[in-house]
Every structure is written in C-alpha cells, then in structure tokens.
C-alpha cells in the first residue's frame, strides 16, 4: 500500500491496511498546511509549558491571570442551552473501536462523544480510531441518519 505524502511530510509509524481511507491526499495536505502555519507557535507554547512546569515544581501556586479579573468579577451569564442539547440523558464515552461505536449508536443515547486522540490499547496509535469511525459509518443502518428529538 502506498500513500503519497505532501512535500516535507513523513510518517514514521506503520501504515496498516485501511489507513488510506483516513490518510487521504486532502487530509494529509490539511495536516501539512496546519503544521507549516502553526508549528512555530506550537514550539513556543511547548517551551512555555516546560518553563511553567519548572516554576510549579519549584513551589509556585497556580492562579488566575490578573488581567482577566474584570471577567470573573463582571455581571454576565451564559447563553441558554440549545434545544438540540436539552435532552442529553445518556452520554457514552469509551474506546474508539468498531464494536464500541456500533453499540453507542444503537444505544438510544441522545448523543455520542468519543475521543479520537486517545491512543487505542491494542495498537497504541491514534490513526486506528479514525479508521474505525470510517468503517462503522460505511456500514451504518439508515436509522442512524435520523435526527434525535427530545422525548418526555
């Protein structure tokens, strides 16, 4: 299997069958573009994170920023909960393998949340969860297309 990479990009991990469904030329081009645009800032923030960890290790206590005190002390309220989210009686979280996704979609839950960046225990990769979603989506029954509506 061969995946064409944008200039300057390399994949150091094993590319398993099915990854080409997730690592499309468009997806890889987006990752390359984002990396080129944000890598300097990412490195800057990582360096600040190391500095902050050293200060905390030395005994500095975390606190809110002084320049945001006016926000905490202000008279404000959040917007009402959107109608589409009012009926969230069940939330399922868990590993992103095909069986879990199918069980979640069949559960009747009003929403399903998953963390695609969590490494899978079996493979230790982050590419496998996205591949599971693609495989599950391609096999889904038409009833999964419905929009959940609140019930009493």
PyMOL commands that place a pseudoatom at each C-alpha (Angstrom):
pseudoatom trace, name=CA, resn=UNK, resi=1, chain=A, elem=C, hetatm=0, pos=[0.000, 0.000, 0.000]
pseudoatom trace, name=CA, resn=UNK, resi=2, chain=A, elem=C, hetatm=0, pos=[1.332, 3.415, -0.887]
pseudoatom trace, name=CA, resn=UNK, resi=3, chain=A, elem=C, hetatm=0, pos=[0.290, 6.787, 0.454]
pseudoatom trace, name=CA, resn=UNK, resi=4, chain=A, elem=C, hetatm=0, pos=[1.523, 9.906, -1.304]
pseudoatom trace, name=CA, resn=UNK, resi=5, chain=A, elem=C, hetatm=0, pos=[2.750, 12.469, 1.207]
pseudoatom trace, name=CA, resn=UNK, resi=6, chain=A, elem=C, hetatm=0, pos=[2.980, 16.243, 0.794]
pseudoatom trace, name=CA, resn=UNK, resi=7, chain=A, elem=C, hetatm=0, pos=[6.491, 17.671, 0.432]
pseudoatom trace, name=CA, resn=UNK, resi=8, chain=A, elem=C, hetatm=0, pos=[8.345, 17.655, 3.741]
pseudoatom trace, name=CA, resn=UNK, resi=9, chain=A, elem=C, hetatm=0, pos=[5.937, 15.266, 5.472]
pseudoatom trace, name=CA, resn=UNK, resi=10, chain=A, elem=C, hetatm=0, pos=[6.887, 11.846, 6.711]
pseudoatom trace, name=CA, resn=UNK, resi=11, chain=A, elem=C, hetatm=0, pos=[5.026, 9.130, 8.570]
pseudoatom trace, name=CA, resn=UNK, resi=12, chain=A, elem=C, hetatm=0, pos=[7.274, 7.242, 10.937]
pseudoatom trace, name=CA, resn=UNK, resi=13, chain=A, elem=C, hetatm=0, pos=[4.748, 4.690, 12.185]
pseudoatom trace, name=CA, resn=UNK, resi=14, chain=A, elem=C, hetatm=0, pos=[3.452, 1.607, 10.463]
pseudoatom trace, name=CA, resn=UNK, resi=15, chain=A, elem=C, hetatm=0, pos=[0.768, 2.237, 7.846]
pseudoatom trace, name=CA, resn=UNK, resi=16, chain=A, elem=C, hetatm=0, pos=[-1.766, -0.534, 8.206]
pseudoatom trace, name=CA, resn=UNK, resi=17, chain=A, elem=C, hetatm=0, pos=[-4.464, -1.601, 5.753]
pseudoatom trace, name=CA, resn=UNK, resi=18, chain=A, elem=C, hetatm=0, pos=[-7.389, 0.814, 5.831]
pseudoatom trace, name=CA, resn=UNK, resi=19, chain=A, elem=C, hetatm=0, pos=[-5.335, 3.846, 6.876]
pseudoatom trace, name=CA, resn=UNK, resi=20, chain=A, elem=C, hetatm=0, pos=[-5.548, 5.158, 3.304]
pseudoatom trace, name=CA, resn=UNK, resi=21, chain=A, elem=C, hetatm=0, pos=[-9.247, 5.832, 3.974]
pseudoatom trace, name=CA, resn=UNK, resi=22, chain=A, elem=C, hetatm=0, pos=[-8.248, 8.330, 6.660]
pseudoatom trace, name=CA, resn=UNK, resi=23, chain=A, elem=C, hetatm=0, pos=[-4.871, 9.478, 5.326]
pseudoatom trace, name=CA, resn=UNK, resi=24, chain=A, elem=C, hetatm=0, pos=[-6.296, 10.813, 2.073]
pseudoatom trace, name=CA, resn=UNK, resi=25, chain=A, elem=C, hetatm=0, pos=[-4.280, 13.301, -0.009]
pseudoatom trace, name=CA, resn=UNK, resi=26, chain=A, elem=C, hetatm=0, pos=[-6.687, 16.041, 1.106]
pseudoatom trace, name=CA, resn=UNK, resi=27, chain=A, elem=C, hetatm=0, pos=[-6.368, 15.151, 4.801]
pseudoatom trace, name=CA, resn=UNK, resi=28, chain=A, elem=C, hetatm=0, pos=[-2.585, 14.969, 4.599]
pseudoatom trace, name=CA, resn=UNK, resi=29, chain=A, elem=C, hetatm=0, pos=[-2.456, 18.289, 2.732]
pseudoatom trace, name=CA, resn=UNK, resi=30, chain=A, elem=C, hetatm=0, pos=[-4.525, 19.889, 5.513]
pseudoatom trace, name=CA, resn=UNK, resi=31, chain=A, elem=C, hetatm=0, pos=[-2.250, 18.472, 8.222]
pseudoatom trace, name=CA, resn=UNK, resi=32, chain=A, elem=C, hetatm=0, pos=[0.811, 19.716, 6.317]
pseudoatom trace, name=CA, resn=UNK, resi=33, chain=A, elem=C, hetatm=0, pos=[-0.716, 23.179, 5.883]
pseudoatom trace, name=CA, resn=UNK, resi=34, chain=A, elem=C, hetatm=0, pos=[-1.673, 23.420, 9.561]
pseudoatom trace, name=CA, resn=UNK, resi=35, chain=A, elem=C, hetatm=0, pos=[1.731, 22.183, 10.647]
pseudoatom trace, name=CA, resn=UNK, resi=36, chain=A, elem=C, hetatm=0, pos=[3.549, 24.708, 8.475]
pseudoatom trace, name=CA, resn=UNK, resi=37, chain=A, elem=C, hetatm=0, pos=[1.339, 27.526, 9.723]
pseudoatom trace, name=CA, resn=UNK, resi=38, chain=A, elem=C, hetatm=0, pos=[1.256, 26.701, 13.430]
pseudoatom trace, name=CA, resn=UNK, resi=39, chain=A, elem=C, hetatm=0, pos=[4.488, 24.791, 14.159]
pseudoatom trace, name=CA, resn=UNK, resi=40, chain=A, elem=C, hetatm=0, pos=[6.458, 27.877, 15.296]
pseudoatom trace, name=CA, resn=UNK, resi=41, chain=A, elem=C, hetatm=0, pos=[3.685, 28.837, 17.726]
pseudoatom trace, name=CA, resn=UNK, resi=42, chain=A, elem=C, hetatm=0, pos=[3.332, 25.229, 18.895]
pseudoatom trace, name=CA, resn=UNK, resi=43, chain=A, elem=C, hetatm=0, pos=[7.039, 25.063, 19.688]
pseudoatom trace, name=CA, resn=UNK, resi=44, chain=A, elem=C, hetatm=0, pos=[6.827, 28.400, 21.514]
pseudoatom trace, name=CA, resn=UNK, resi=45, chain=A, elem=C, hetatm=0, pos=[3.925, 27.151, 23.642]
pseudoatom trace, name=CA, resn=UNK, resi=46, chain=A, elem=C, hetatm=0, pos=[5.683, 23.873, 24.389]
pseudoatom trace, name=CA, resn=UNK, resi=47, chain=A, elem=C, hetatm=0, pos=[8.727, 25.818, 25.617]
pseudoatom trace, name=CA, resn=UNK, resi=48, chain=A, elem=C, hetatm=0, pos=[6.487, 27.984, 27.836]
pseudoatom trace, name=CA, resn=UNK, resi=49, chain=A, elem=C, hetatm=0, pos=[4.872, 24.820, 29.169]
pseudoatom trace, name=CA, resn=UNK, resi=50, chain=A, elem=C, hetatm=0, pos=[8.280, 23.460, 30.221]
pseudoatom trace, name=CA, resn=UNK, resi=51, chain=A, elem=C, hetatm=0, pos=[9.118, 26.792, 31.916]
pseudoatom trace, name=CA, resn=UNK, resi=52, chain=A, elem=C, hetatm=0, pos=[5.767, 26.793, 33.731]
pseudoatom trace, name=CA, resn=UNK, resi=53, chain=A, elem=C, hetatm=0, pos=[6.256, 23.197, 34.901]
pseudoatom trace, name=CA, resn=UNK, resi=54, chain=A, elem=C, hetatm=0, pos=[9.638, 24.157, 36.368]
pseudoatom trace, name=CA, resn=UNK, resi=55, chain=A, elem=C, hetatm=0, pos=[8.085, 27.074, 38.273]
pseudoatom trace, name=CA, resn=UNK, resi=56, chain=A, elem=C, hetatm=0, pos=[5.285, 24.855, 39.603]
pseudoatom trace, name=CA, resn=UNK, resi=57, chain=A, elem=C, hetatm=0, pos=[7.829, 22.201, 40.609]
pseudoatom trace, name=CA, resn=UNK, resi=58, chain=A, elem=C, hetatm=0, pos=[9.687, 24.937, 42.491]
pseudoatom trace, name=CA, resn=UNK, resi=59, chain=A, elem=C, hetatm=0, pos=[6.561, 25.736, 44.521]
pseudoatom trace, name=CA, resn=UNK, resi=60, chain=A, elem=C, hetatm=0, pos=[4.763, 28.428, 42.524]
pseudoatom trace, name=CA, resn=UNK, resi=61, chain=A, elem=C, hetatm=0, pos=[0.991, 28.146, 43.012]
pseudoatom trace, name=CA, resn=UNK, resi=62, chain=A, elem=C, hetatm=0, pos=[-1.415, 28.359, 40.052]
pseudoatom trace, name=CA, resn=UNK, resi=63, chain=A, elem=C, hetatm=0, pos=[-3.715, 31.377, 39.983]
pseudoatom trace, name=CA, resn=UNK, resi=64, chain=A, elem=C, hetatm=0, pos=[-5.934, 33.285, 37.595]
pseudoatom trace, name=CA, resn=UNK, resi=65, chain=A, elem=C, hetatm=0, pos=[-4.362, 35.959, 35.415]
pseudoatom trace, name=CA, resn=UNK, resi=66, chain=A, elem=C, hetatm=0, pos=[-4.645, 39.444, 36.936]
pseudoatom trace, name=CA, resn=UNK, resi=67, chain=A, elem=C, hetatm=0, pos=[-5.612, 40.887, 33.533]
pseudoatom trace, name=CA, resn=UNK, resi=68, chain=A, elem=C, hetatm=0, pos=[-8.764, 38.715, 33.456]
pseudoatom trace, name=CA, resn=UNK, resi=69, chain=A, elem=C, hetatm=0, pos=[-10.121, 39.787, 36.857]
pseudoatom trace, name=CA, resn=UNK, resi=70, chain=A, elem=C, hetatm=0, pos=[-12.718, 42.058, 35.214]
pseudoatom trace, name=CA, resn=UNK, resi=71, chain=A, elem=C, hetatm=0, pos=[-14.236, 39.000, 33.515]
pseudoatom trace, name=CA, resn=UNK, resi=72, chain=A, elem=C, hetatm=0, pos=[-14.509, 36.982, 36.722]
pseudoatom trace, name=CA, resn=UNK, resi=73, chain=A, elem=C, hetatm=0, pos=[-15.898, 39.982, 38.597]
pseudoatom trace, name=CA, resn=UNK, resi=74, chain=A, elem=C, hetatm=0, pos=[-18.256, 41.053, 35.804]
pseudoatom trace, name=CA, resn=UNK, resi=75, chain=A, elem=C, hetatm=0, pos=[-22.018, 40.690, 35.642]
pseudoatom trace, name=CA, resn=UNK, resi=76, chain=A, elem=C, hetatm=0, pos=[-22.514, 38.092, 32.915]
pseudoatom trace, name=CA, resn=UNK, resi=77, chain=A, elem=C, hetatm=0, pos=[-24.486, 34.966, 32.131]
pseudoatom trace, name=CA, resn=UNK, resi=78, chain=A, elem=C, hetatm=0, pos=[-24.069, 32.153, 29.646]
pseudoatom trace, name=CA, resn=UNK, resi=79, chain=A, elem=C, hetatm=0, pos=[-26.484, 31.644, 26.754]
pseudoatom trace, name=CA, resn=UNK, resi=80, chain=A, elem=C, hetatm=0, pos=[-29.341, 29.179, 27.246]
pseudoatom trace, name=CA, resn=UNK, resi=81, chain=A, elem=C, hetatm=0, pos=[-28.707, 25.537, 26.347]
pseudoatom trace, name=CA, resn=UNK, resi=82, chain=A, elem=C, hetatm=0, pos=[-29.527, 24.939, 22.662]
pseudoatom trace, name=CA, resn=UNK, resi=83, chain=A, elem=C, hetatm=0, pos=[-32.715, 22.903, 22.106]
pseudoatom trace, name=CA, resn=UNK, resi=84, chain=A, elem=C, hetatm=0, pos=[-30.709, 20.162, 20.367]
pseudoatom trace, name=CA, resn=UNK, resi=85, chain=A, elem=C, hetatm=0, pos=[-28.742, 19.540, 23.582]
pseudoatom trace, name=CA, resn=UNK, resi=86, chain=A, elem=C, hetatm=0, pos=[-31.521, 19.746, 26.154]
pseudoatom trace, name=CA, resn=UNK, resi=87, chain=A, elem=C, hetatm=0, pos=[-32.260, 16.024, 26.114]
pseudoatom trace, name=CA, resn=UNK, resi=88, chain=A, elem=C, hetatm=0, pos=[-28.828, 14.568, 26.883]
pseudoatom trace, name=CA, resn=UNK, resi=89, chain=A, elem=C, hetatm=0, pos=[-29.807, 11.966, 29.444]
pseudoatom trace, name=CA, resn=UNK, resi=90, chain=A, elem=C, hetatm=0, pos=[-27.111, 9.495, 28.393]
pseudoatom trace, name=CA, resn=UNK, resi=91, chain=A, elem=C, hetatm=0, pos=[-23.557, 10.085, 27.298]
pseudoatom trace, name=CA, resn=UNK, resi=92, chain=A, elem=C, hetatm=0, pos=[-21.315, 7.213, 26.306]
pseudoatom trace, name=CA, resn=UNK, resi=93, chain=A, elem=C, hetatm=0, pos=[-17.577, 7.549, 26.252]
pseudoatom trace, name=CA, resn=UNK, resi=94, chain=A, elem=C, hetatm=0, pos=[-15.057, 4.874, 25.601]
pseudoatom trace, name=CA, resn=UNK, resi=95, chain=A, elem=C, hetatm=0, pos=[-12.519, 3.411, 23.262]
pseudoatom trace, name=CA, resn=UNK, resi=96, chain=A, elem=C, hetatm=0, pos=[-12.952, 4.040, 19.578]
pseudoatom trace, name=CA, resn=UNK, resi=97, chain=A, elem=C, hetatm=0, pos=[-13.149, 0.558, 18.225]
pseudoatom trace, name=CA, resn=UNK, resi=98, chain=A, elem=C, hetatm=0, pos=[-15.810, -0.516, 15.775]
pseudoatom trace, name=CA, resn=UNK, resi=99, chain=A, elem=C, hetatm=0, pos=[-17.826, -2.517, 18.334]
pseudoatom trace, name=CA, resn=UNK, resi=100, chain=A, elem=C, hetatm=0, pos=[-17.980, 0.412, 20.787]
pseudoatom trace, name=CA, resn=UNK, resi=101, chain=A, elem=C, hetatm=0, pos=[-19.108, 2.830, 18.076]
pseudoatom trace, name=CA, resn=UNK, resi=102, chain=A, elem=C, hetatm=0, pos=[-21.843, 0.461, 16.883]
pseudoatom trace, name=CA, resn=UNK, resi=103, chain=A, elem=C, hetatm=0, pos=[-23.013, -0.178, 20.454]
pseudoatom trace, name=CA, resn=UNK, resi=104, chain=A, elem=C, hetatm=0, pos=[-23.073, 3.552, 21.161]
pseudoatom trace, name=CA, resn=UNK, resi=105, chain=A, elem=C, hetatm=0, pos=[-25.073, 4.332, 18.029]
pseudoatom trace, name=CA, resn=UNK, resi=106, chain=A, elem=C, hetatm=0, pos=[-27.524, 1.527, 18.833]
pseudoatom trace, name=CA, resn=UNK, resi=107, chain=A, elem=C, hetatm=0, pos=[-27.894, 2.536, 22.495]
pseudoatom trace, name=CA, resn=UNK, resi=108, chain=A, elem=C, hetatm=0, pos=[-30.594, 5.148, 22.009]
pseudoatom trace, name=CA, resn=UNK, resi=109, chain=A, elem=C, hetatm=0, pos=[-28.395, 7.779, 23.628]
pseudoatom trace, name=CA, resn=UNK, resi=110, chain=A, elem=C, hetatm=0, pos=[-29.173, 11.324, 22.575]
pseudoatom trace, name=CA, resn=UNK, resi=111, chain=A, elem=C, hetatm=0, pos=[-25.519, 11.935, 21.834]
pseudoatom trace, name=CA, resn=UNK, resi=112, chain=A, elem=C, hetatm=0, pos=[-22.295, 10.033, 21.434]
pseudoatom trace, name=CA, resn=UNK, resi=113, chain=A, elem=C, hetatm=0, pos=[-18.943, 11.517, 22.264]
pseudoatom trace, name=CA, resn=UNK, resi=114, chain=A, elem=C, hetatm=0, pos=[-15.602, 9.915, 21.593]
pseudoatom trace, name=CA, resn=UNK, resi=115, chain=A, elem=C, hetatm=0, pos=[-12.019, 10.993, 21.937]
pseudoatom trace, name=CA, resn=UNK, resi=116, chain=A, elem=C, hetatm=0, pos=[-10.181, 10.281, 18.684]
pseudoatom trace, name=CA, resn=UNK, resi=117, chain=A, elem=C, hetatm=0, pos=[-6.858, 11.408, 20.055]
pseudoatom trace, name=CA, resn=UNK, resi=118, chain=A, elem=C, hetatm=0, pos=[-6.822, 8.780, 22.803]
pseudoatom trace, name=CA, resn=UNK, resi=119, chain=A, elem=C, hetatm=0, pos=[-4.449, 6.002, 21.895]
pseudoatom trace, name=CA, resn=UNK, resi=120, chain=A, elem=C, hetatm=0, pos=[-6.028, 2.626, 21.407]
pseudoatom trace, name=CA, resn=UNK, resi=121, chain=A, elem=C, hetatm=0, pos=[-4.827, -0.044, 23.863]
pseudoatom trace, name=CA, resn=UNK, resi=122, chain=A, elem=C, hetatm=0, pos=[-4.341, -2.674, 21.141]
pseudoatom trace, name=CA, resn=UNK, resi=123, chain=A, elem=C, hetatm=0, pos=[-2.229, -0.692, 18.716]
pseudoatom trace, name=CA, resn=UNK, resi=124, chain=A, elem=C, hetatm=0, pos=[-1.051, 2.376, 20.626]
pseudoatom trace, name=CA, resn=UNK, resi=125, chain=A, elem=C, hetatm=0, pos=[-1.863, 4.501, 17.586]
pseudoatom trace, name=CA, resn=UNK, resi=126, chain=A, elem=C, hetatm=0, pos=[-4.110, 7.471, 17.013]
pseudoatom trace, name=CA, resn=UNK, resi=127, chain=A, elem=C, hetatm=0, pos=[-4.864, 6.637, 13.383]
pseudoatom trace, name=CA, resn=UNK, resi=128, chain=A, elem=C, hetatm=0, pos=[-6.827, 3.471, 14.150]
pseudoatom trace, name=CA, resn=UNK, resi=129, chain=A, elem=C, hetatm=0, pos=[-9.768, 5.245, 15.906]
pseudoatom trace, name=CA, resn=UNK, resi=130, chain=A, elem=C, hetatm=0, pos=[-10.490, 7.445, 12.882]
pseudoatom trace, name=CA, resn=UNK, resi=131, chain=A, elem=C, hetatm=0, pos=[-10.320, 4.370, 10.685]
pseudoatom trace, name=CA, resn=UNK, resi=132, chain=A, elem=C, hetatm=0, pos=[-12.862, 2.642, 12.968]
pseudoatom trace, name=CA, resn=UNK, resi=133, chain=A, elem=C, hetatm=0, pos=[-15.243, 5.570, 12.575]
pseudoatom trace, name=CA, resn=UNK, resi=134, chain=A, elem=C, hetatm=0, pos=[-14.926, 5.401, 8.776]
pseudoatom trace, name=CA, resn=UNK, resi=135, chain=A, elem=C, hetatm=0, pos=[-15.550, 1.632, 8.730]
pseudoatom trace, name=CA, resn=UNK, resi=136, chain=A, elem=C, hetatm=0, pos=[-18.529, 1.956, 11.067]
pseudoatom trace, name=CA, resn=UNK, resi=137, chain=A, elem=C, hetatm=0, pos=[-20.015, 4.865, 9.131]
pseudoatom trace, name=CA, resn=UNK, resi=138, chain=A, elem=C, hetatm=0, pos=[-19.862, 2.949, 5.858]
pseudoatom trace, name=CA, resn=UNK, resi=139, chain=A, elem=C, hetatm=0, pos=[-21.824, 0.056, 7.393]
pseudoatom trace, name=CA, resn=UNK, resi=140, chain=A, elem=C, hetatm=0, pos=[-24.404, 2.083, 9.295]
pseudoatom trace, name=CA, resn=UNK, resi=141, chain=A, elem=C, hetatm=0, pos=[-28.134, 1.410, 9.004]
pseudoatom trace, name=CA, resn=UNK, resi=142, chain=A, elem=C, hetatm=0, pos=[-30.242, 4.238, 7.611]
pseudoatom trace, name=CA, resn=UNK, resi=143, chain=A, elem=C, hetatm=0, pos=[-31.862, 4.790, 11.028]
pseudoatom trace, name=CA, resn=UNK, resi=144, chain=A, elem=C, hetatm=0, pos=[-28.555, 6.267, 12.247]
pseudoatom trace, name=CA, resn=UNK, resi=145, chain=A, elem=C, hetatm=0, pos=[-29.181, 9.163, 9.882]
pseudoatom trace, name=CA, resn=UNK, resi=146, chain=A, elem=C, hetatm=0, pos=[-32.161, 10.343, 11.902]
pseudoatom trace, name=CA, resn=UNK, resi=147, chain=A, elem=C, hetatm=0, pos=[-32.006, 13.490, 13.961]
pseudoatom trace, name=CA, resn=UNK, resi=148, chain=A, elem=C, hetatm=0, pos=[-32.632, 12.778, 17.632]
pseudoatom trace, name=CA, resn=UNK, resi=149, chain=A, elem=C, hetatm=0, pos=[-35.634, 14.589, 19.022]
pseudoatom trace, name=CA, resn=UNK, resi=150, chain=A, elem=C, hetatm=0, pos=[-36.307, 15.170, 22.716]
pseudoatom trace, name=CA, resn=UNK, resi=151, chain=A, elem=C, hetatm=0, pos=[-38.850, 12.854, 24.322]
pseudoatom trace, name=CA, resn=UNK, resi=152, chain=A, elem=C, hetatm=0, pos=[-40.627, 13.212, 27.597]
for i in range(1, 152): cmd.bond("trace and resi %d" % i, "trace and resi %d" % (i + 1))
show_as sticks, trace
zoom trace
